[in-house]
Amino acid sequence: MSKPQYHYHSRKFLNKTNGLAAIEATVDLTGHYKDVTVTISDCSRMVSLDFGFRDRKGKREMQAKLNNLISELVVLSNAIDEVDV
């Protein structure tokens, strides 16, 4: 019995009312190479991060990278909270 195929895609705009800033997440687990991509864009630039993996070890390493990125963004958000403007 084979494992079920999995694909996920999400795009969320970062501005509340207008503008093109967005975050897009794609997970494609349908092939041998598991492709996980996060793209962050503002009005004029785009950064794409690839977190793909092939095996369990690669999956653990990918999840550690992703969790590290998330943790750093939380720290950044908390630091900004401290700014008095």
C-alpha positions as CSV (number, residue, x, y, z in Angstrom):
1,M,0.0,0.0,0.0
2,S,1.5,3.3,-1.0
3,K,1.4,6.5,1.0
4,P,-1.1,9.1,-0.1
5,Q,0.2,12.0,-2.2
6,Y,0.1,15.5,-0.6
7,H,0.1,19.0,-2.0
8,Y,-0.5,22.3,-0.1
9,H,-0.5,25.8,-1.4
10,S,-1.3,29.1,0.4
11,R,-1.0,32.7,-0.4
12,K,-1.7,35.5,2.1
13,F,-1.4,39.1,1.4
14,L,0.4,41.0,4.2
15,N,-1.2,44.4,3.8
16,K,-4.7,44.8,5.2
17,T,-6.2,47.0,2.5
18,N,-4.0,47.3,-0.6
19,G,-0.6,46.4,-2.0
20,L,1.1,43.3,-3.3
21,A,3.2,42.2,-0.3
22,A,2.5,38.5,0.4
23,I,3.7,35.2,1.7
24,E,3.2,32.1,-0.4
25,A,3.8,28.6,0.9
26,T,3.9,25.5,-1.3
27,V,4.4,21.9,-0.2
28,D,4.6,19.2,-2.9
29,L,5.2,15.7,-1.5
30,T,4.1,13.9,-4.7
31,G,7.6,12.9,-6.0
32,H,10.8,11.4,-4.6
33,Y,12.2,14.9,-3.8
34,K,9.8,16.6,-1.3
35,D,9.6,20.3,-2.4
36,V,8.8,22.9,0.3
37,T,9.0,26.5,-0.7
38,V,8.3,29.8,1.0
39,T,8.2,33.0,-1.0
40,I,7.9,36.4,0.6
41,S,7.4,39.5,-1.5
42,D,6.8,43.2,-1.2
43,C,5.8,45.6,-3.9
44,S,9.1,45.3,-5.8
45,R,11.2,42.4,-4.4
46,M,10.8,38.7,-3.8
47,V,12.7,36.2,-1.7
48,S,12.2,32.5,-2.2
49,L,13.4,29.9,0.3
50,D,13.6,26.2,-0.6
51,F,13.3,23.7,2.2
52,G,13.1,20.5,0.1
53,F,14.2,17.1,1.4
54,R,14.5,13.5,0.3
55,D,14.5,11.4,3.4
56,R,13.7,11.5,7.2
57,K,17.1,13.1,8.1
58,G,16.5,15.8,5.5
59,K,13.0,16.3,6.8
60,R,14.3,16.8,10.3
61,E,16.9,19.2,9.1
62,M,14.3,21.1,7.0
63,Q,12.0,21.4,10.0
64,A,14.8,22.7,12.2
65,K,15.6,25.4,9.6
66,L,12.0,26.4,9.3
67,N,11.5,26.4,13.1
68,N,14.7,28.5,13.5
69,L,13.3,31.0,11.0
70,I,9.9,31.2,12.7
71,S,11.6,31.7,16.1
72,E,13.8,34.5,14.8
73,L,10.7,36.2,13.3
74,V,9.0,36.0,16.7
75,V,12.0,37.5,18.4
76,L,12.0,40.3,15.8
77,S,8.4,41.0,16.4
78,N,8.9,41.1,20.1
79,A,11.8,43.5,19.7
80,I,9.7,45.8,17.6
81,D,7.1,45.8,20.4
82,E,9.7,47.4,22.6
83,V,10.1,50.4,20.3
84,D,8.3,53.5,21.5
85,V,7.1,55.5,18.6
